[in-house]
C-alpha cells in the first residue's frame, strides 16, 4: 500500500469528520454538545493540518516522522470529559434530544473507524510512518472513548424519558 495513498485517504476521512462536527455544532440545541463539537472541530482541523504536512513531506521525498500538534488541539483532560458527560445526561433528561443521541453515536463510529484505519495502515509502513499513524490512532482513540462515553450516558438518559 502506498504511503501517499494512506495519507490521502486519511485526509479525506478527517475532512469529512471535520464537516460532520462543524455541522453538528450548528444544528444541536444542547449547549454542552455544541461546546463538545466546537472543541472537536478545532482538534480535527489540527489533524487535517498534520496530515497535510505528512503528505507534503511524502511528496517532497522527505522521511515522514511523527510530530506533536500545538497545545490548542490536545485532547481535554478527564475532568472536562466528566463535566461534559454529566451535563449531557442532565440536558438530555430535560428534553427530547434524540437527534443528539443519534449524532453522538455517529461521532463515536467515525472516531472508532478512523482509529482502526490508522492502526491497520501502520502495519504497511516503515517505523517513522508507522509512528505517525499510531499517533493519529491514539488521538482518534481518545475521541472514540469520549464519544462512546457521551453516547452511553446520553442514551441511558434518553431511555429514562417518559414514553407517552
N, C-alpha and C positions, 0 to 999 in steps of 0.2 A: 504494500500500500504506500502511495506517495505521501510524504510528509506535507507537501503543499496541499494535496487533496484533503488530508485530515484537517489542516488548519482552515481551509476554505469552507469545508462543511461546518466546522465548529463556529466559524464567524457567522454563517447564515443562520444557524440554530440560535446562537447567542442574540443575534439581532431580532429574531422572531420572539424570543423570550423578553427582550427589552421592550418590544412593541406591546406584548401582552401585558406586562407590568405597568407600562405607561397608560394603556387604555383602561386597565382595571382601576388605577389611581383616579382617573377621571370619572369612572362610572359608579364606583362604590359610594354608598351613603353612610357607611360606617367609618367614623373618623380615625379609628385606630388602624383599620385595614387600609385606608388611604395613606396613612403615615408609613405603614409597612411597605406598600407598593412603591411609594415615592423613594423610600430608602433603597429598596431593591433595584429600582431604576438607576440610581446612582451607581450601585455596585455592578450592575450588568453593563453599564456604559464603560466602567473600568475593565471588565472582562473583554468587551469588544475592542477597546484600545489595546489591551495586552495582546490579543490575538492578531490584531493588525500589525503590531510590532514584530510578532513572530513571523508573520507572512513576509513582511518587508525584509527581515533578516534572511529568511529562506530564499527569497527571490534574489537577494544580493549575494548569495553564496556564502553567507556567514553562518557560523555554527549557532544553532538555536540553544539558548540557555534560559533556565528559569530566572525570573526576577520578581521582586516584590512589587505590589502595587502601592500607590501612595496611601497615606493613613486615612484619607477620606472615603476610601472604598473598602475598608476592612469590615469584617462581619461584626455586628453588635455583640456585646457580651451577654452572658447568661441572665443577668438581672434585667436587661432590656427585653430579652425573649420572654422571661417570666411575666413582666409587666404587660407585654403585648398579649400573651395568652389569657391572662386574667381579664383584661379589658375586652378582648374579642368575645370571650364567653359571656360576660355581663351584657355587652351590647347586643349580642345575638338573642339573648333571653328577653330583651326588651322590645324586639320587633321581628318582623318576617324578613330575614336576610338570606333567603335560600339561594339567591344568585351569588352572594358572597361565599357561602359554604361550597357551592359547586366550583367557584373560581379558585378557592384555596386548594381544592382537590386537584384542579388542573395545574396550578402552580407547583404543587408537590410533584406531580408526574413529570412536568417539564424538567425540574431540577434533578429528579431521580434518573431520568433518561440521559441527561447531559453528563452527570457524574459517571454513569455506567459507560457511556460512549468514550469519555476521556480515559477511563481505566482500560477498556478494551483496546483503544487505539495505541495506548502506551506500549502495549506488547509488540508493536510493529516498528518501534523506533529505537534509535541509539540512546545511550544513557542520558545525554543532555536534553534531547527532545522528550524522552520519557519523563524526566523530572519536571519539565514544563507542563506536560499533560497531566501528570499526577498532582501538580499544584492546582491546576484548573479543576481536577476532580475533587480535590479537597474543598475548594471554595464552593463548588456546586453541592457537595455532600452536606456542608454546613447549611446551605439554603434548603436542601431537601429535608433535613431534620427540623428546621424551623417550620416549614410549611406543613409537614406531617403532623407536628405537634399542634400547630394552629388549627389545622383541619380537624384533628381528633377532638380538640376542645370545642370548636365551633359546631361540629356535627353532634356531639353529645348534648350541647346546649340546645341545638335545634330540635333534637328528638324529644327533649323535655317540654317543648312548647305545647300549648293546648291544641288538640287536633279537632276542632269543632267547626 
